[in-house]
Amino acid sequence: MARMFVDGDDLVVHLTWREKAAARGGDLRVPLTAVCRVTVEPDWWRALRGAPQRGISIPGTLCIGTRSHHAGTDFVAIRSGRPLVCVELRPSAPFRLLAVSVPTRAEAQATAQWLGRTAPKIDTSTPWRQPLPVPAENSAPRRLAPHTYGP
């Protein structure tokens, strides 16, 4: 099972060799300065945003790899039925969200609190993840092409 730890000035998501094969990649390293919020999500499926991009996704079982959405890319290492530690990252980071399953809720809370104390400039204004921004709508009216019927 993937685990998070701090190595120097980086947050590292260490994957098992099976998870590396499933994700088609290796361990992730993100600067601690890119971390803006750390939360615990008890419902594993709530962290899944967008469409699978790279990795493996078995509905209702697990999802390991990257997921793409209009606001960027997330990295997930999720197993169903387990709580998650969700790490929101600033736009300068390669991902917008890191979501990693942990065995128990107590371990998830401990990991989130520890990361919250370790990373500088954490936003503690709310204990919940922030929603994705809504893509800007075009204010110009949409014109339909004229339709002709018959010969």
Contact map, one row per residue, 1 for C-alpha under 8 A:
1110000000000011001000000000000000000000000000000000000000000000000000000000000000000000000000000000110000000000000000000000000000000000000000000000000
1111000000001111001000000000000000000000000000000000000000000000000000000000100000000000000000000001110000000000000000000000000000000000000000000000000
1111100000001110000000000000000000000000000000000000000000000000000000000000000000000000000000000001010000000000000000000000000000000000000000000000000
0111110000111100000000000000000000000000000000000000000000000000000000000000000000000000000000000001000000000000000000000000000000000000000000000000000
0011111000111100000000000000000000000000000000000000000000000000000000000000000000000000000000000000000000000000000000000000000000000000000000000000000
0001111111110000000000000000000000000000000000000000000000000000000000000000000000000000000000000000000000000000000000000000000000000000000000000000000
0000111111110000000000000000000000000000000000000000000000000000000000000000000000000000000000000000000000000000000000000000000000000000000000000000000
0000011111000000000000000000000000000000000000000000000000000000000000000000000000000000000000000000000000000000000000000000000000000000000000000000000
0000011111100000000000000000001110000000000000000000000000000000000000000000000000000000000000000000000000000000000000000000000000000000000000000000000
0000011111110000000000000000111100000000000000000000000000000000000000000000000000000000000000000000000000000000000000000000000000000000000000000000000
0001111011111000000000000000111100000000000000000000000000000000000000000000000000000000000000000000000000000000000000000000000000000000000000000000000
0001111001111100000000000011110000000000000000000000000000000000000000000000000000000000000000000000000000000000000000000000000000000000000000000000000
0111100000111110000000000011100000000000000000000000000000000000000000000000000000000000000000000000000000000000000000000000000000000000000000000000000
0111100000011111000000000111000000000000000000000000000000000000000000000000000000000000000000000000000000000000000000000000000000000000000000000000000
1110000000001111111100000110000000000000000000000000000000000000000000000000000000000000000000000000000000000000000000000000000000000000000000000000000
1100000000000111111100000000000000000000000000000000000000000000000000000000000000000000000000000000000000000000000000000000000000000000000000000000000
0000000000000011111110000000000000000000000000000000000000000000000000000000000000000000000000000000000000000000000000000000000000000000000000000000000
0000000000000011111111000000000000000000000000000000000000000000000000000000000000000000000000000000000000000000000000000000000000000000000000000000000
1100000000000011111111100000000000000000000000000000000000000001000000000000100000000000000000000000000000000000000000000000000000000000000000000000000
0000000000000011111111111110000000000000000000000000000000000000000000000000000000000000000000000000000000000000000000000000000000000000000000000000000
0000000000000000111111111000000000000000000000000000000000000000000000000000000000000000000000000000000000000000000000000000000000000000000000000000000
0000000000000000011111111000000000000000000000000000001100000001100000000000000000000000000000000000000000000000000000000000000000000000000000000000000
0000000000000000001111111100000000000000000000000000011100000001110000000000000000000000000000000000000000000000000000000000000000000000000000000000000
0000000000000000000111111100000000000000000000000000011000000000100000000000000000000000000000000000000000000000000000000000000000000000000000000000000
0000000000000000000111111110000000000000000000000000000000000000000000000000000000000000000000000000000000000000000000000000000000000000000000000000000
0000000000000110000100111111000000000000000000000000000000000000000000000000000000000000000000000000000000000000000000000000000000000000000000000000000
0000000000011110000100001111100000000000000000000000000000000000000000000000000000000000000000000000000000000000000000000000000000000000000000000000000
0000000000011100000000000111110000000000000000000000000000000000000000000000000000000000000000000000000000000000000000000000000000000000000000000000000
0000000001111000000000000011111000000000000000000000000000000000000000000000000000000000000000000000000000000000000000000000000000000000000000000000000
0000000001110000000000000001111101000000000000000000000000000000000000000000000000000000000011000000000000000000000000000000000000000000000000000000000
0000000011100000000000000000111111100000000000000000000000000000000000000000000000000000000010000000000000000000000000000000000000000000000000000000000
0000000011100000000000000000011111100000000000000000000000000000000000000000000000000000000000000000000000000000000000110000000000000000000000000000000
0000000010000000000000000000001111110000000000000000000000000000000000000000000000000000000000000000000000000000000000111000000000000000000000000000000
0000000000000000000000000000011111110000000000000000000000000000000000000000000000000000110110000000000000000000000000000000000000000000000000000000000
0000000000000000000000000000001111111100000000000000000000000000000000000000000000000011110000000000000000000000000000111100000000000000000000000000000
0000000000000000000000000000000011111100000000000000000000000000000000000000000000000011110000000000000000000000000000001110000000000000000000000000000
0000000000000000000000000000000000111110000000000000000000000000000000000000000000000011100000000000000000000000000100000111000010000000000000000000000
0000000000000000000000000000000000111111000000000000000000000000000000000000000000001111000000000000000000000001101100000100000010000000000000000000000
0000000000000000000000000000000000001111100000000000000000000000000000000000000000001110000000000000000000000001000000000000001110000000000000000000000
0000000000000000000000000000000000000111110000000000000000000000000000000000000000111100000000000000000000011001000000000000000000000000000000000000000
0000000000000000000000000000000000000011111101100000000000000000000000000000000000111100000000000000000000000000000000000000000000000000000000000000000
0000000000000000000000000000000000000001111100000000000000000000000000000000000001110000000000000000000010000000000000000000000000000000000000000000000
0000000000000000000000000000000000000000111111100000000000000000000000000000000011110000000000000000000000000000000000000000000000000000000000000000000
0000000000000000000000000000000000000000111111110000000000000000000000000000011111110000000000000000100000000000000000000000000000000000000000000000000
0000000000000000000000000000000000000000001111110000000000000000000000000000000100000000000000000000000000000000000000000000000000000000000000000000000
0000000000000000000000000000000000000000101111111000000000000000000000000000000000000000000000000000000000000000000000000000000000000000000000000000000
0000000000000000000000000000000000000000101111111000000000000000000000000000000000000100000000000010000000000000000000000000000000000000000000000000000
0000000000000000000000000000000000000000000111111100000000000000001000000001000000000000000000000000000000000000000000000000000000000000000000000000000
0000000000000000000000000000000000000000000001111110000000000000001110000100000000000000000000000000000000000000000000000000000000000000000000000000000
0000000000000000000000000000000000000000000000011111000000000000001111000000000000000000000000000000000000000000000000000000000000000000000000000000000
0000000000000000000000000000000000000000000000001111100000000000001110000000000000000000000000000000000000000000000000000000000000000000000000000000000
0000000000000000000000000000000000000000000000000111111110000000111100000000000000000000000000000000000000000000000000000000000000000000000000000000000
0000000000000000000000000000000000000000000000000011111000000000111100000000000000000000000000000000000000000000000000000000000000000000000000000000000
0000000000000000000000110000000000000000000000000001111100000000111000000000000000000000000000000000000000000000000000000000000000000000000000000000000
0000000000000000000001110000000000000000000000000001111110000011110000000000000000000000000000000000000000000000000000000000000000000000000000000000000
0000000000000000000001100000000000000000000000000001011111000111100000000000000000000000000000000000000000000000000000000000000000000000000000000000000
0000000000000000000000000000000000000000000000000001001111100111000000000000000000000000000000000000000000000000000000000000000000000000000000000000000
0000000000000000000000000000000000000000000000000000000111111110000000000000000000000000000000000000000000000000000000000000000000000000000000000000000
0000000000000000000000000000000000000000000000000000000011111110000000000000000000000000000000000000000000000000000000000000000000000000000000000000000
0000000000000000000000000000000000000000000000000000000001111100000000000000000100000000000000000000000000000000000000000000000000000000000000000000000
0000000000000000000000000000000000000000000000000000000001111110000000000000001100000000000000000000000000000000000000000000000000000000000000000000000
0000000000000000000000000000000000000000000000000000000111111111000000000000111100000000000000000000000000000000000000000000000000000000000000000000000
0000000000000000000000000000000000000000000000000000001111101111100000000001111000000000000000000000000000000000000000000000000000000000000000000000000
0000000000000000001001100000000000000000000000000000001110000111110000000011110000000000000000000000000000000000000000000000000000000000000000000000000
0000000000000000000001110000000000000000000000000001111100000011111000000011100000000000000000000000000000000000000000000000000000000000000000000000000
0000000000000000000000100000000000000000000000000001111000000001111100001111000000000000000000000000000000000000000000000000000000000000000000000000000
0000000000000000000000000000000000000000000000011111110000000000111110001111000000000000000000000000000000000000000000000000000000000000000000000000000
0000000000000000000000000000000000000000000000001111100000000000011111011100000000000000000000000000000000000000000000000000000000000000000000000000000
0000000000000000000000000000000000000000000000001110000000000000001111111000000000000000000000000000000000000000000000000000000000000000000000000000000
0000000000000000000000000000000000000000000000000100000000000000000111110000000000000000000000000000000000000000000000000000000000000010000000000000000
0000000000000000000000000000000000000000000000000000000000000000000011111000000000000000000000010000000000000000000000000000000000011000000000000000000
0000000000000000000000000000000000000000000000000000000000000000000111111100000000000000000000110000000000000000000000000000000000000000000000000000000
0000000000000000000000000000000000000000000000000000000000000000011110111110000000000000000001111000000000000000000000000000000000000000000000000000000
0000000000000000000000000000000000000000000000001000000000000000011100011111000000000000000000111110000000000000000000000000000000000000000000000000000
0000000000000000000000000000000000000000000000000000000000000001111000001111100000000000000000101110000000000000000000000000000000000000000000000000000
0000000000000000000000000000000000000000000000010000000000000011111000000111110000000000000000001111000000000000000000000000000000000000000000000000000
0100000000000000001000000000000000000000000000000000000000000111100000000011111000000000000000000011100000000000000000000000000000000000000000000000000
0000000000000000000000000000000000000000000100000000000000000111000000000001111101010000000000000011100000000000000000000000000000000000000000000000000
0000000000000000000000000000000000000000000100000000000000001110000000000000111111000000000000000000100000000000000000000000000000000000000000000000000
0000000000000000000000000000000000000000000110000000000000011100000000000000011111000000000000000000000000000000000000000000000000000000000000000000000
0000000000000000000000000000000000000000001100000000000000000000000000000000001111100000000000000000000000000000000000000000000000000000000000000000000
0000000000000000000000000000000000000000011100000000000000000000000000000000011111110000000000000000111110000000000000000000000000000000000000000000000
0000000000000000000000000000000000000001111100000000000000000000000000000000000011111000000000000000111110010000000000000000000000000000000000000000000
0000000000000000000000000000000000000001111100000000000000000000000000000000010001111100000000000011110000010000000000000000000000000000000000000000000
0000000000000000000000000000000000000111100000000000000000000000000000000000000000111110000000000111110000011011000000000000000000000000000000000000000
0000000000000000000000000000000000000111100000100000000000000000000000000000000000011111000000001111000000000000000000000000000010000000000000000000000
0000000000000000000000000000000000111110000000000000000000000000000000000000000000001111100000001110000000000000000000000000000000000000000000000000000
0000000000000000000000000000000000111100000000000000000000000000000000000000000000000111110000011100000000000000000000000000000010000000000000000000000
0000000000000000000000000000000001111000000000000000000000000000000000000000000000000011111110111100000000000000000000000000000000000000000000000000000
0000000000000000000000000000000001110000000000000000000000000000000000000000000000000001111110010000000000000000000000000000000000000000000000000000000
0000000000000000000000000000000000000000000000000000000000000000000000000000000000000000111111110000000000000000000000000000000000000000000000000000000
0000000000000000000000000000000001000000000000000000000000000000000000000000000000000000111111000000000000000000000000000000000000000000000000000000000
0000000000000000000000000000011001000000000000000000000000000000000000000000000000000000111111110000000000000000000000000000000000000000000000000000000
0000000000000000000000000000010000000000000000000000000000000000000000001000000000000000001111110000000000000000000000000000000000000000000000000000000
0000000000000000000000000000000000000000000000000000000000000000000000011110000000000000101011111100000000000000000000000000000000000000000000000000000
0000000000000000000000000000000000000000000000000000000000000000000000111100000000000001111011111100000000000000000000000000000000000000000000000000000
0000000000000000000000000000000000000000000000000000000000000000000000001111000000000111100000111110000000000000000000000000000000000000000000000000000
0000000000000000000000000000000000000000000000000000000000000000000000000111000000001111100000111111000000000000000000000000000000000000000000000000000
0000000000000000000000000000000000000000000000100000000000000000000000000111110000011110000000001111100000000000000000000000000000000000000000000000000
0111000000000000000000000000000000000000000000000000000000000000000000000001110000011100000000000111110000000000000000000000000000000000000000000000000
1100000000000000000000000000000000000000000100000000000000000000000000000000111001111000000000000011111000000000000000000000000000000000000000000000000
1110000000000000000000000000000000000000000000000000000000000000000000000000000001111000000000000001111110110000000000000000000000000000000000000000000
0000000000000000000000000000000000000000000000000000000000000000000000000000000001100000000000000000111110110000000000000000000000000000000000000000000
0000000000000000000000000000000000000000000000000000000000000000000000000000000001100000000000000000011111110000000000000000000000000000000000000000000
0000000000000000000000000000000000000000010000000000000000000000000000000000000001100000000000000000011111111000000000000000000000000000000000000000000
0000000000000000000000000000000000000000000000000000000000000000000000000000000000000000000000000000000111111100000000000000000000000000000000000000000
0000000000000000000000000000000000000000000000000000000000000000000000000000000000000000000000000000011111111110000000000000000000000000000000000000000
0000000000000000000000000000000000000001000000000000000000000000000000000000000000111000000000000000011111111111000000000000000000000000000000000000000
0000000000000000000000000000000000000001000000000000000000000000000000000000000000001000000000000000000011111111100000000000000000000000000000000000000
0000000000000000000000000000000000000000000000000000000000000000000000000000000000000000000000000000000001111111110000000000000000000000000000000000000
0000000000000000000000000000000000000000000000000000000000000000000000000000000000001000000000000000000000111111111000000000000000000000000000000000000
0000000000000000000000000000000000000111000000000000000000000000000000000000000000001000000000000000000000011111111100000000000000000000000000000000000
0000000000000000000000000000000000000100000000000000000000000000000000000000000000000000000000000000000000001111111110000000000000000000000000000000000
0000000000000000000000000000000000000000000000000000000000000000000000000000000000000000000000000000000000000111111111000000000000000000000000000000000
0000000000000000000000000000000000000100000000000000000000000000000000000000000000000000000000000000000000000011111111100000000000000000000000000000000
0000000000000000000000000000000000001100000000000000000000000000000000000000000000000000000000000000000000000001111111100100000000000000000000000000000
0000000000000000000000000000000000000000000000000000000000000000000000000000000000000000000000000000000000000000111111110000000000000000000000000000000
0000000000000000000000000000000000000000000000000000000000000000000000000000000000000000000000000000000000000000011111110000000000000000000000000000000
0000000000000000000000000000000110100000000000000000000000000000000000000000000000000000000000000000000000000000001111111100000000000000000000000000000
0000000000000000000000000000000110100000000000000000000000000000000000000000000000000000000000000000000000000000000011111100000000000000000000000000000
0000000000000000000000000000000010110000000000000000000000000000000000000000000000000000000000000000000000000000000000111110000000000000000000000000000
0000000000000000000000000000000000111100000000000000000000000000000000000000000000000000000000000000000000000000000100111111000000000000000000000000000
0000000000000000000000000000000000011000000000000000000000000000000000000000000000000000000000000000000000000000000000001111110000000000000000000000000
0000000000000000000000000000000000001000000000000000000000000000000000000000000000000000000000000000000000000000000000000111111000000000000000000000000
0000000000000000000000000000000000000000000000000000000000000000000000000000000000000000000000000000000000000000000000000011111000000000000000000000000
0000000000000000000000000000000000000000000000000000000000000000000000000000000000000000000000000000000000000000000000000011111110000000000000000000000
0000000000000000000000000000000000000010000000000000000000000000000000000000000000000000000000000000000000000000000000000001111110000000000000000000000
0000000000000000000000000000000000000010000000000000000000000000000000000000000000000000000000000000000000000000000000000000011111000000000000000000000
0000000000000000000000000000000000001110000000000000000000000000000000000000000000000101000000000000000000000000000000000000011111100000000000000000000
0000000000000000000000000000000000000000000000000000000000000000000000000000000000000000000000000000000000000000000000000000000111110000000000000000000
0000000000000000000000000000000000000000000000000000000000000000000000000000000000000000000000000000000000000000000000000000000011111000000000000000000
0000000000000000000000000000000000000000000000000000000000000000000000100000000000000000000000000000000000000000000000000000000001111100000000000000000
0000000000000000000000000000000000000000000000000000000000000000000000100000000000000000000000000000000000000000000000000000000000111110000000000000000
0000000000000000000000000000000000000000000000000000000000000000000000000000000000000000000000000000000000000000000000000000000000011111000000000000000
0000000000000000000000000000000000000000000000000000000000000000000001000000000000000000000000000000000000000000000000000000000000001111100000000000000
0000000000000000000000000000000000000000000000000000000000000000000000000000000000000000000000000000000000000000000000000000000000000111110000000000000
0000000000000000000000000000000000000000000000000000000000000000000000000000000000000000000000000000000000000000000000000000000000000011111000000000000
0000000000000000000000000000000000000000000000000000000000000000000000000000000000000000000000000000000000000000000000000000000000000001111110000000000
0000000000000000000000000000000000000000000000000000000000000000000000000000000000000000000000000000000000000000000000000000000000000000111110000000000
0000000000000000000000000000000000000000000000000000000000000000000000000000000000000000000000000000000000000000000000000000000000000000011111000000000
0000000000000000000000000000000000000000000000000000000000000000000000000000000000000000000000000000000000000000000000000000000000000000011111100000000
0000000000000000000000000000000000000000000000000000000000000000000000000000000000000000000000000000000000000000000000000000000000000000000111110000000
0000000000000000000000000000000000000000000000000000000000000000000000000000000000000000000000000000000000000000000000000000000000000000000011111000000
0000000000000000000000000000000000000000000000000000000000000000000000000000000000000000000000000000000000000000000000000000000000000000000001111100000
0000000000000000000000000000000000000000000000000000000000000000000000000000000000000000000000000000000000000000000000000000000000000000000000111110000
0000000000000000000000000000000000000000000000000000000000000000000000000000000000000000000000000000000000000000000000000000000000000000000000011111000
0000000000000000000000000000000000000000000000000000000000000000000000000000000000000000000000000000000000000000000000000000000000000000000000001111100
0000000000000000000000000000000000000000000000000000000000000000000000000000000000000000000000000000000000000000000000000000000000000000000000000111110
0000000000000000000000000000000000000000000000000000000000000000000000000000000000000000000000000000000000000000000000000000000000000000000000000011111
0000000000000000000000000000000000000000000000000000000000000000000000000000000000000000000000000000000000000000000000000000000000000000000000000001111
0000000000000000000000000000000000000000000000000000000000000000000000000000000000000000000000000000000000000000000000000000000000000000000000000000111
